[in-house]
Amino acid sequence: MSIIQLVHLSIEIFLSIGASGLFILGLLLLVECIAAIFPVVKQTGNHQSSLPNLKVAILVPAHNEETVITNTLSNLKITLKPQDELVVIADNCRDRTATIARNTGAIVLERKDSLHLGKGYALDYGLQYLANSAPDVVVFIDADCQVDKDAIAILSEMAMTTGKPVQANYLMTKPSQHSPKDSISAFAFKVKNLVRSQGMTRLGLPCLLAGTGMAFPWSVISSINTASADIVEDMKLGLDLSIVGYPPIFCPHARVIGNLPQNTEAAKSQRTRWEHGHLQTILTYVPKLFLAGLKQRRSELFLSALDLCIPPLSLLVVMWMSMMFITLLFFAASSMWIPLGVTGVTGFLILTAILISWTKFASSDLPLRELLAVPIYILWKIPLYCKFLIQPQKAWIRTERD
């Protein structure tokens, strides 16, 4: 075999391996989206009386949230039973967050620590307070979210009866004056938090935690350290719990709603934190999950690692487009058809998964003409991914409110 033939074969093998890896991610995404078509059976009954003596504590971490926290706390207050607690952690606040929260009747803990910044530290501070009179269930709710009427009761009962962490159906609403880019962003969020989580549940696998609308039995959350400066502390927490034997489960019937920022820079900051954090977690936790799966002989940890490998939807499309361009070049130059064929099939899998998700879960609030704006959305995201290669974001930065 000549040197030219050896180089040709090496390149074809390298491209085939890359195309095959992308194919596995596309196939897993499609399987999750197909599984999500079948609804999750509701596991709880009449939430007004099923577990009337259940003591629930709601923790609300808040950093300079004076403009939004009144609505959130008022919304939560009406869900409380007499024995429940609503606790706000006013974390390094420089505004009236603490005063406003006290005026609503919530318990307010003021935390001042300029060295340990981040939501994980605020939650740990709240859990230390609760340890003096431990509740049965702890629910984490962000200060800028709205919670459906029965969501707290559904989450709490499900956490108590299963003994596992429970993630609510956390979705994003578009800004009042939204662009097609905002619509695609809300759709991508729905694919990640609803479609894929529901698919994983139907497949009998744990879901990722999404940052808000999370319920934990006290015995579970008190057994793990939540103090962290990680910019996606929720994802880290869920994976840590899976490794120690408490895999989170998804509850689509309890809905929590957040708001996409109207301001372009705020939206960019939010997406940078989420997606850089997601990519850093892939690099950190995929090896951990595989090793834990080997040691504990738990197949669900291997599958969780594969699910975690699926990058944000727009990045997956960028990866496919890049691979398609490269394999087309080599096919034109030297007739390497195997990598091109595998990449072409992968594109079909990804497109089918997106269309299934849109048809089943988003066609009513995402018109087809806005769905066609996906290329614009991807172009907006490319600099964000390039920045990850040069200067990944590692510090937690609060998203500015509208």
C-alpha positions as CSV (number, residue, x, y, z in Angstrom):
1,M,0.0,0.0,0.0
2,S,1.4,3.4,-1.1
3,I,1.7,6.4,1.3
4,I,-1.0,8.2,-0.7
5,Q,-3.4,5.2,-0.3
6,L,-2.5,5.0,3.4
7,V,-3.3,8.7,4.0
8,H,-6.5,8.3,2.0
9,L,-7.6,5.3,4.1
10,S,-6.7,7.1,7.4
11,I,-8.7,10.2,6.4
12,E,-11.7,8.0,5.4
13,I,-11.5,6.1,8.8
14,F,-11.3,9.4,10.7
15,L,-14.2,11.0,8.9
16,S,-16.3,7.8,9.2
17,I,-15.7,7.7,13.0
18,G,-16.7,11.4,13.3
19,A,-19.8,10.8,11.1
20,S,-20.7,7.7,13.1
21,G,-20.5,9.6,16.4
22,L,-22.8,12.3,15.0
23,F,-25.1,9.6,13.7
24,I,-25.5,8.1,17.2
25,L,-26.4,11.5,18.7
26,G,-28.9,12.1,15.9
27,L,-30.4,8.7,16.4
28,L,-30.7,9.1,20.1
29,L,-32.4,12.5,19.7
30,L,-34.9,11.0,17.3
31,V,-35.6,8.1,19.7
32,E,-36.3,10.5,22.5
33,C,-38.6,12.7,20.4
34,I,-40.6,9.6,19.2
35,A,-40.9,8.3,22.8
36,A,-42.1,11.8,23.9
37,I,-45.2,11.4,21.6
38,F,-46.6,9.0,24.1
39,P,-47.8,10.9,27.2
40,V,-46.5,10.3,30.7
41,V,-49.1,8.7,33.0
42,K,-50.1,11.1,35.8
43,Q,-48.9,9.5,39.0
44,T,-50.7,11.6,41.6
45,G,-54.3,12.2,42.4
46,N,-56.3,14.9,44.3
47,H,-53.6,17.3,45.4
48,Q,-55.8,19.1,47.8
49,S,-56.0,16.0,50.1
50,S,-53.7,13.3,49.0
51,L,-50.9,14.0,51.6
52,P,-52.5,16.8,53.7
53,N,-49.8,16.6,56.4
54,L,-46.8,16.8,54.1
55,K,-44.6,19.7,55.1
56,V,-43.1,21.5,52.2
57,A,-40.5,24.2,52.1
58,I,-40.1,26.4,49.0
59,L,-36.6,28.0,48.6
60,V,-36.4,31.0,46.3
61,P,-32.8,32.2,45.7
62,A,-32.9,35.9,44.7
63,H,-30.1,38.3,43.6
64,N,-31.3,41.8,43.0
65,E,-34.9,40.7,42.0
66,E,-36.9,43.7,43.3
67,T,-38.7,44.1,39.9
68,V,-40.1,40.6,39.6
69,I,-40.1,38.9,43.0
70,T,-43.5,40.3,44.2
71,N,-45.4,38.4,41.4
72,T,-43.5,35.2,42.1
73,L,-44.0,35.2,45.8
74,S,-47.7,36.2,45.5
75,N,-48.2,33.3,43.1
76,L,-46.5,30.9,45.5
77,K,-48.3,32.1,48.6
78,I,-51.6,30.8,47.4
79,T,-50.2,27.3,47.0
80,L,-49.1,27.0,50.7
81,K,-50.7,24.9,53.4
82,P,-50.5,26.1,57.0
83,Q,-47.4,23.9,57.8
84,D,-45.5,25.0,54.7
85,E,-42.7,27.5,54.5
86,L,-41.8,30.0,51.9
87,V,-38.1,31.0,52.3
88,V,-36.3,33.7,50.2
89,I,-32.5,33.8,50.2
90,A,-31.7,37.4,49.4
91,D,-28.2,36.6,48.0
92,N,-25.7,39.6,48.0
93,C,-28.6,41.9,47.1
94,R,-28.0,45.6,46.6
95,D,-31.6,46.5,46.1
96,R,-35.0,46.2,47.9
97,T,-35.4,42.4,47.3
98,A,-35.3,41.5,51.0
99,T,-37.7,44.2,52.1
100,I,-40.2,43.4,49.4
101,A,-40.0,39.7,50.1
102,R,-40.7,40.3,53.9
103,N,-43.7,42.5,53.0
104,T,-45.3,39.5,51.2
105,G,-45.0,37.4,54.4
106,A,-42.1,35.2,53.3
107,I,-39.2,34.2,55.6
108,V,-36.2,36.1,54.3
109,L,-32.5,35.1,54.8
110,E,-30.0,37.7,53.9
111,R,-26.7,36.3,52.7
112,K,-23.6,38.5,52.3
113,D,-20.5,36.7,50.9
114,S,-18.5,38.3,48.1
115,L,-16.1,35.3,47.9
116,H,-18.6,32.6,47.3
117,L,-20.9,33.7,44.5
118,G,-23.5,31.7,42.7
119,K,-26.9,30.2,43.0
120,G,-25.6,27.0,44.5
121,Y,-24.2,28.8,47.5
122,A,-27.5,30.6,48.0
123,L,-29.4,27.3,48.0
124,D,-26.9,25.7,50.4
125,Y,-27.5,28.7,52.8
126,G,-31.2,28.1,52.7
127,L,-30.9,24.3,53.3
128,Q,-28.7,25.0,56.3
129,Y,-31.5,27.1,57.7
130,L,-34.2,24.4,57.0
131,A,-32.1,21.8,58.8
132,N,-33.2,23.2,62.2
133,S,-36.7,22.0,61.5
134,A,-36.5,19.8,58.4
135,P,-39.4,19.6,56.0
136,D,-40.5,16.5,54.2
137,V,-39.9,18.0,50.8
138,V,-37.9,21.0,49.5
139,V,-38.9,22.8,46.3
140,F,-36.5,25.2,44.4
141,I,-38.2,28.0,42.5
142,D,-36.4,30.9,40.7
143,A,-37.4,34.4,41.7
144,D,-38.6,35.3,38.2
145,C,-40.9,32.3,37.5
146,Q,-44.6,31.7,37.6
147,V,-45.9,28.4,38.9
148,D,-49.2,26.7,37.9
149,K,-51.8,26.4,40.7
150,D,-51.2,22.7,41.6
151,A,-47.6,22.5,40.6
152,I,-46.1,22.6,44.1
153,A,-48.5,20.0,45.4
154,I,-47.9,17.7,42.4
155,L,-44.2,18.0,42.6
156,S,-44.1,17.5,46.4
157,E,-46.4,14.5,46.4
158,M,-44.4,12.9,43.6
159,A,-41.1,13.5,45.3
160,M,-42.4,12.0,48.6
161,T,-44.0,8.9,47.0
162,T,-41.1,8.1,44.8
163,G,-38.3,9.1,47.1
164,K,-36.5,10.8,44.1
165,P,-35.9,14.3,42.8
166,V,-38.6,15.5,40.5
167,Q,-38.3,18.1,37.7
168,A,-41.3,20.2,36.6
169,N,-42.1,21.1,33.1
170,Y,-40.1,24.3,32.8
171,L,-40.9,26.3,29.7
172,M,-40.1,29.8,28.5
173,T,-42.5,32.4,27.2
174,K,-41.6,34.8,24.4
175,P,-41.1,38.5,25.0
176,S,-44.2,40.7,24.3
177,Q,-42.4,42.1,21.2
178,H,-40.7,39.0,20.0
179,S,-38.7,38.3,16.9
180,P,-38.6,34.9,15.0
181,K,-35.3,34.4,16.8
182,D,-37.1,34.5,20.1
183,S,-39.7,32.0,18.9
184,I,-36.9,29.6,17.8
185,S,-35.2,30.1,21.1
186,A,-38.4,29.2,23.0
187,F,-38.9,26.2,20.8
188,A,-35.3,24.9,21.4
189,F,-35.9,25.3,25.1
190,K,-39.1,23.3,24.8
191,V,-37.3,20.5,22.9
192,K,-34.7,20.3,25.7
193,N,-36.9,20.7,28.7
194,L,-40.1,19.0,27.6
195,V,-39.7,16.8,24.6
196,R,-36.4,15.2,25.5
197,S,-37.2,14.9,29.2
198,Q,-40.6,13.3,28.5
199,G,-38.9,11.0,26.0
200,M,-36.3,9.9,28.6
201,T,-39.1,9.3,31.1
202,R,-41.0,7.1,28.6
203,L,-37.8,5.2,28.1
204,G,-37.4,4.7,31.8
205,L,-34.4,6.9,32.1
206,P,-33.6,9.9,34.4
207,C,-34.0,13.4,33.1
208,L,-31.7,16.5,33.6
209,L,-32.6,19.1,36.3
210,A,-33.5,22.4,34.7
211,G,-32.8,25.0,37.4
212,T,-36.3,25.7,38.8
213,G,-39.4,23.7,39.6
214,M,-37.3,21.0,41.3
215,A,-38.6,19.0,44.3
216,F,-36.5,16.9,46.6
217,P,-37.3,14.6,49.6
218,W,-35.4,16.1,52.5
219,S,-33.4,12.8,53.0
220,V,-32.2,13.2,49.4
221,I,-31.2,16.9,49.2
222,S,-29.6,16.9,52.6
223,S,-27.3,14.0,51.6
224,I,-25.5,16.0,48.9
225,N,-23.5,19.2,48.8
226,T,-25.3,22.0,46.8
227,A,-22.7,24.7,47.5
228,S,-21.2,25.4,44.1
229,A,-20.2,28.2,41.8
230,D,-21.0,26.2,38.7
231,I,-22.9,28.2,36.1
232,V,-25.3,25.3,35.5
233,E,-25.5,24.1,39.1
234,D,-28.8,22.5,38.4
235,M,-27.4,20.1,35.7
236,K,-24.5,19.3,38.0
237,L,-26.8,18.6,40.9
238,G,-29.0,16.2,38.9
239,L,-26.0,14.3,37.6
240,D,-24.5,14.0,41.0
241,L,-27.8,12.7,42.4
242,S,-28.0,10.1,39.6
243,I,-24.5,8.9,40.3
244,V,-25.3,8.3,44.1
245,G,-28.6,6.5,43.3
246,Y,-31.2,9.2,43.2
247,P,-32.0,9.7,39.4
248,P,-34.3,12.7,38.8
249,I,-37.7,12.0,37.2
250,F,-39.7,14.3,35.0
251,C,-43.3,15.5,35.8
252,P,-44.9,17.2,32.8
253,H,-48.1,17.9,34.6
254,A,-46.5,20.4,37.0
255,R,-45.7,23.5,34.9
256,V,-43.3,26.4,35.7
257,I,-43.0,29.3,33.3
258,G,-40.0,31.7,32.8
259,N,-39.6,34.6,30.5
260,L,-37.1,35.1,27.7
261,P,-35.5,38.5,28.0
262,Q,-36.6,41.3,25.6
263,N,-33.2,42.9,25.6
264,T,-30.8,41.4,23.1
265,E,-27.7,41.7,25.3
266,A,-29.5,40.0,28.2
267,A,-30.7,37.2,25.9
268,K,-27.2,36.7,24.7
269,S,-25.8,36.7,28.2
270,Q,-28.4,34.1,29.3
271,R,-27.8,31.8,26.4
272,T,-24.0,32.1,26.8
273,R,-24.3,31.0,30.5
274,W,-26.6,28.1,29.7
275,E,-24.8,26.7,26.7
276,H,-21.2,27.2,27.9
277,G,-22.2,25.6,31.1
278,H,-23.8,22.7,29.2
279,L,-20.7,22.2,27.1
280,Q,-18.4,22.3,30.2
281,T,-20.7,19.7,31.9
282,I,-20.4,17.4,28.9
283,L,-16.6,17.5,29.2
284,T,-16.7,17.0,32.9
285,Y,-19.5,14.5,33.5
286,V,-19.6,12.2,30.6
287,P,-16.4,10.4,31.8
288,K,-17.8,10.4,35.4
289,L,-21.0,8.8,34.3
290,F,-19.3,6.1,32.3
291,L,-16.9,5.3,35.2
292,A,-19.8,5.2,37.7
293,G,-21.8,3.0,35.3
294,L,-18.9,0.6,35.1
295,K,-18.3,0.5,38.9
296,Q,-22.0,0.3,39.8
297,R,-23.1,-1.9,36.8
298,R,-25.9,0.5,36.1
299,S,-26.8,0.8,32.4
300,E,-28.9,3.9,32.9
301,L,-25.8,5.9,33.7
302,F,-24.3,4.9,30.3
303,L,-27.5,6.0,28.6
304,S,-27.5,9.3,30.7
305,A,-23.9,9.9,29.5
306,L,-25.0,9.5,25.9
307,D,-28.0,11.8,26.4
308,L,-25.7,14.4,28.0
309,C,-23.5,14.2,24.9
310,I,-26.3,15.6,22.7
311,P,-25.3,19.3,22.5
312,P,-27.8,22.2,22.3
313,L,-30.0,21.8,19.2
314,S,-28.4,24.7,17.3
315,L,-24.9,23.4,17.9
316,L,-25.9,19.9,16.8
317,V,-27.1,21.4,13.5
318,V,-23.9,23.4,13.2
319,M,-21.9,20.2,13.8
320,W,-23.9,18.4,11.1
321,M,-23.5,21.2,8.6
322,S,-19.7,21.3,9.2
323,M,-19.4,17.5,8.8
324,M,-21.6,17.6,5.7
325,F,-19.4,20.3,4.1
326,I,-16.2,18.4,4.9
327,T,-17.5,15.0,3.7
328,L,-18.8,16.6,0.5
329,L,-15.3,18.1,-0.2
330,F,-13.6,14.7,0.3
331,F,-16.3,13.0,-1.8
332,A,-15.7,15.4,-4.7
333,A,-11.9,15.1,-4.3
334,S,-11.6,11.3,-3.8
335,S,-15.0,9.6,-3.9
336,M,-15.2,8.9,-0.2
337,W,-18.8,8.0,0.0
338,I,-19.2,6.2,3.3
339,P,-18.7,9.3,5.6
340,L,-20.9,11.4,3.2
341,G,-23.7,8.7,3.3
342,V,-23.6,8.4,7.1
343,T,-23.7,12.2,7.5
344,G,-26.6,12.5,5.0
345,V,-28.6,9.9,7.0
346,T,-27.8,11.8,10.2
347,G,-29.2,15.0,8.7
348,F,-32.5,13.1,8.0
349,L,-32.6,11.9,11.6
350,I,-32.1,15.4,13.1
351,L,-34.7,17.0,10.7
352,T,-37.2,14.3,11.5
353,A,-36.7,14.8,15.3
354,I,-37.2,18.6,14.9
355,L,-40.4,18.1,12.8
356,I,-41.8,15.6,15.2
357,S,-41.2,18.0,18.1
358,W,-42.7,20.9,16.3
359,T,-45.8,19.0,15.0
360,K,-46.6,17.5,18.4
361,F,-45.5,20.2,20.9
362,A,-45.1,23.6,19.2
363,S,-47.1,24.0,16.0
364,S,-49.8,26.1,17.8
365,D,-47.4,28.8,19.1
366,L,-44.6,28.6,16.4
367,P,-45.9,29.3,12.9
368,L,-44.1,27.5,10.1
369,R,-42.8,30.8,8.7
370,E,-41.0,31.4,12.0
371,L,-39.7,27.9,12.1
372,L,-38.0,28.6,8.8
373,A,-36.0,31.3,10.6
374,V,-33.8,28.5,12.1
375,P,-30.8,29.5,9.9
376,I,-30.9,33.1,11.3
377,Y,-31.0,31.7,14.9
378,I,-28.0,29.4,14.1
379,L,-26.0,32.3,12.7
380,W,-26.8,34.3,15.9
381,K,-25.4,31.4,18.0
382,I,-22.2,30.6,16.1
383,P,-20.2,33.4,17.8
384,L,-21.4,32.1,21.1
385,Y,-19.9,28.7,20.4
386,C,-16.7,30.2,19.0
387,K,-16.3,32.1,22.2
388,F,-16.5,28.8,24.1
389,L,-13.4,27.6,22.3
390,I,-11.5,30.8,23.1
391,Q,-12.8,32.1,26.4
392,P,-15.5,29.9,28.0
393,Q,-17.7,31.6,30.6
394,K,-17.1,30.1,34.1
395,A,-18.5,32.7,36.4
396,W,-22.2,32.9,37.3
397,I,-23.7,36.1,35.9
398,R,-27.3,37.0,36.6
399,T,-29.5,37.7,33.6
400,E,-30.8,41.3,33.6
401,R,-34.6,41.6,33.8
402,D,-36.7,43.6,31.5
